[in-house]
């Protein structure tokens, strides 16, 4: 048994990261300023997108995106139930209806077939999730989309590539830089797009409905009393956060290479434990995973998932749960009458998944400790 506790994740914050934040704090410009602008340019370059808009969170990006696209009462948004509830909640809060596509049992990704099955005349957006850092079949989903806008939930996918193209290259996408993500701002998100008009709307909606934020007004000589074009929100990202994300982005390849090394070690050491089943890889297209999560399914009558996680904690191994399916959460179950069995692949995974520790400051010895603890629990 380990002497020290191994958490499910731990953000990697270096002395250089701290120095970058300190520089912003000393600069006199700590809210939306030059670090935001530079961070937007860097993420747009990574994703091969024409535009990027930094926001306080991925959830905030989804909220204002729905407003910008005039999605509301009577409209539907197709997305998986196997996702963090924030995106589902935003659809509900603007008055639209979340419509859930089932996932592939092994990859936990929506498929062109499952998306096509739930598209209706009321569908106004399709939001596939690149779960755990693995991309969905974007070309396949586009082929069945009937021209409906596709917005990629790329919260797990900074550094993910589909057929050699970084996520966000083909469609609008939303990234998250929450503390557990591959790179972090502490809290923060980014919307990327090739649609110039949508970028303008997103930028306006994120800052009170004013056509330019404080940094833009300062640099372009505008009056501080800029005019409100329409009522908006306040979802801007601070330069304190942006400076951290910008510096971490510089070492994204190094971070993801280490995550890949650890994930492949997990696969090697778990290969002879049939009760613990890692996710399968999608077939039919080339991809590079960002390895945001290492997810396994606890697939044995000997022990249920929740007990498995509790027993690992007793052995100083932390775990995570990503996620409990949204359609059987209390609110959505009661409002829409969902019953177990409507999304069988989603529900199987919701009941059995567990995320094992994975972060770049881990070692292969840490991975071996996790697998040894798994063997102990199963025994």
N, C-alpha and C positions, 0 to 999 in steps of 0.2 A: 504493500500500500504506500502511495506517495505521502511524504511528510507535509508537503505544502499543497494548497488547493490550486488546481489548474482550472481557471475559468473557461467558460464557453468561448469567450473572446476577450481581447484586450486591445484597445487602440494603440497604435505605434506612434508615439509622439517623441520626436528627437529634439536635441538641443537646438538644432537649426530651425525646427518648427517654432520652438519657444522664442527664439531670437526674432523670427519674422513677425510674430504676434507683438512682441515687445516694441519692435520698430514702428508698427502701426500705432500702438498706444502712445508712443512718444511723438508721433507725427502731427498730432492735433486734428487729424481727420480719421475718426474711428467708425463712422457709419458708412453709408454707401459712397465709395470714392474710388480711387485708382486701383486698389486691389480687386474690387469687384469687376471693374472693366477688364483688367488683365486676366482674371480667373475665367470670365466669360469667353474671352478670345482663346484661351488655352483649351477649354472644354470644346468649343466649337471646332477648333483645329483637330482635336483628338477624334471627334465623331464625324469629321468631314461634313459639318453642317454650316450653313451660311450665317446662322444667327444663334445666339445663346442668351438666355435671360436668367440671371441669378435670383434666387428667391430664398425665403426663410426656411422652407421645407419642401419636400416633394408633395406633401399633402396640400400645401398652399398653392403649388403650381397646378395641381389638378383642379382645385377650386376655381381659380381664375380662368383656367383653360375652358372649363365647362361654361363659364359666363361668356367668354370671348366667342365661343362657338354657338352661343344661344341655345344651349341644351337645357331643357327644363321640363315642365309639366307635359306628360303624354309621350315623351321621348324615352328611348331605351339605349343603354350602353352595355355592350357585350364584354365580359371579362371573366376570368376564372374565379370560382369561390375560394380556391386555394391561393390566397394572397393576404397580405396584411389588410385589415379592414378599413384603413384610412381612405383608400380609393373608392371602395364600395360606399362608405359613409358620405363622401363628397357627392357622388351621384344621387344618393338619396336626399341629401340636404338641398340640392337645387331643384328637387321635385321630379327628377327623372327616375326611371326604374333600372336597377342593376339586373341584368339577365346573365345567368351563369352558364358558361360552357364547361363541360367536363374535361378532365385532363387525361393524358395517357397514364396508365397505371404505373409504368416503369420509369418514365422520364419526368413525370409531374408537369408536363408542358401541355398547353392547349394545342389542338391539332387543327388543320384546315377543315377536317370533317366535323369536329365538335363545334367549331365556330360557325360553320355553314348551317348546322342543324338548328341554331337558335337565332339566326338573323331574321328580322321581320321588316315590314314596311316602316316600322317606327324606330328602327335602329339608326342612331346618329353618330355613333363612335364604336370602334372595336379597339379594346385595350388588352393585348396579350402581355403576359408577364414572362420575362426571361428569368425563370426561377433558378435560384442558387448560382446564377452566373452563366447558365447555359441558354443559348438563344432558341427561340421558337422558330418554326419554319416560316419565315417572313414571306418568301415568294409564294408558298402554298396558300397562306392566309390572304395575301393580296389577290390571288387568283379567284378566291371565293367571296371576296369582300363586296362585290357589286358596286364598287366605287365609293363605298363608305369610308370616311377617314380612319386611318389606323394611327393610333398614338401608342408608342411602346412604353410599357412600364419597365424602365431600365434601372430601377432602384438597386438591383443586384448586379448590374452589368457594366460597370466602368472597367474597360479592358476586355470586354467580350466582343468576339468577331463572328460574323455569319458570312460564310462563303468569301472570306477575306476582307469583308467590309465591317468597319466598326459599327456597333449598334447606334442607331440614330442617323446613319448615313442616308437611308431611304425614306424614312418617315419622321414626323415629330416624335420626340421622346422625352421622358422625365427621369432624371437621375436623382439619387438621394446621397447625401453626405452626412448622414446620421453617424453617431459615434461607433456603431458596430460595422459600418461599411468599409470596403477595401481602402478607400481614402476618406478622411472625415474633415468636416468643418466644426465638429461638435454637434451642431444642427445646421441644416442647409440643404438646398436642392438646386437643380438647374433644368430649365426647359430649353431644348434645342429644336431648331426647325429650319427648313429651307423656304418657308413662307414669310416673306417680308411684312405683309400686312398683319399676319398673326403675331409676329414678333412685336410690332408696334402696339397692338392691342394688349398683349401680355405685359409689356413694360408699363403701359398706362394703368392697367387694372391693378398691378402690384403696388402702386404708389398713389392711392387716393383718387385715381382717375385724372391725375395731372399728367400732361403730355410729356413732361421731363422731370427727372428726379433732381435732387440737390446737386449731385456731381455734374450732371449734364448742364444745369443752369449756370453753375460756376464756370465751367469750361467754355460755354457757348455764349456767355454774356447775357443770359436771360434774367429778367427780374425775379427776385425770390417770391414775388406774389404771382406765380404762374396760375393760369386759369384751369379750373376743373372742367374737363370735357364731359365726364359722366362720373357718378359716384363709384369709387373704387375701394380697395382694401389697403392694408399696410403689410405687405409680405416681403419687403426688401431685406436683403442680406447685409449684415454689417461687414465693414472691411476687416474687423478683427477675425471674423469667421473666414472670410474669403482669403485672407493671407495664409491661414493655416491650410486650407484646401489647395491653394495654388502651390504652396511648397511641397505638399504631399504628392500632388500630381506629378511632380518632377521625378519621383521614384516609383511611379505606378508599375512600370515593367518589373522592377526589382521586387516589389511587394507581391505582385501576382505570380512571379516565378517561384517565390518561396511558398506561396499558398499551393501552387501546383505540385511542388515537390512533396509537401506534406500530404496532400490529398492522394497522390499516387502511392505513398507509403501506406496510408490507411487501406487502400484497395488491396495492396499486397498482403498485409497482415490480417485482413478480414476475410481473405479468399476461402479459408477453410472453416469459417464459422457460418453455417447455412442459416442459422436463426437471425442473423443480422445482415440485412440486404441493402447495400448501397444503391443509389439511383442508377438506372441504366442510361446509356448515352443514346441520343436520337440518331437515327440512321437516315441516309438519303441526302445528306449535305455535310459539307466541311464546316467545322466551327472551332473556335478557341474559347474555352471557358475561363471566366475570371475567378472561378472557384471562390465565390463569396461564402458559400456554405458547404459543409460536408454532411449531407443528410443520409441517414440510414432508416430502414424500416425494421422494427422489432416484430419479427414474424414467427412467433412460437407460442403454443398454448401454455408453456411453462411459466411465463411471466408477461404481464401487460406492460405497455409502454410507460405509463406513469410510475409504476413500481420500479421498472428498470431504471428510470431517471433518478428516482429517489435513492436506490441502492448505489448507483454510481456516485452520487453526492456523498454518501457515507464513506466512500473510498477516495474522497477528495478530487473527484472528477466532475466538473460542471458541464451542463448540457443546455441546449435551447430547444424551443418548439416553434417551428416555422411552417405551417401555421395550423390553428384550428379552423376548419372550413367556415366561411362566412355565412353560408345559407342556413346553417343549423345554429347560429348564434341566436340568442333569445329574441332580439328585436326582429330580425329577418324571418325567423321561424314563425313568430306570431303574426307578423303583418302579412306575409305572403303564403303562409300555410305549408311551408316546406316540411316534408317528412323524410326520415332516413330512407335511403334507397333511390332517391331521384338522381343523384350523381354518384354512382357506385365507386368509380375510380378515385374521385376526390375524397369520398368518405373513408375508403380503405386507408388511404395515406394519412388523412387527418387523424385517424385512430392509432396509427402505428409509427409515424415518423418521429425522429429525434435527431437534432443537430449536434454533432460531436465537436469538441474544441478545435478551432482552426483560426490561427492568426500568425502573422509573420515572425513574431518573436518566439514562437514555439520551436522545438527541436524534434528531430526524429525519435529521440529518446522519450520525449513527451508523448508522441503518437504511440510508441510501444507501451507506455504506461497506461494509456487509455484502453488499448486492446487487451492488455493483461487484466485490467479491471473488468472489462466486459466478460472475459472468460470466467473470472471469479464469480460475477453476478449470475451468469448462466449456469454455473455449476451448483 
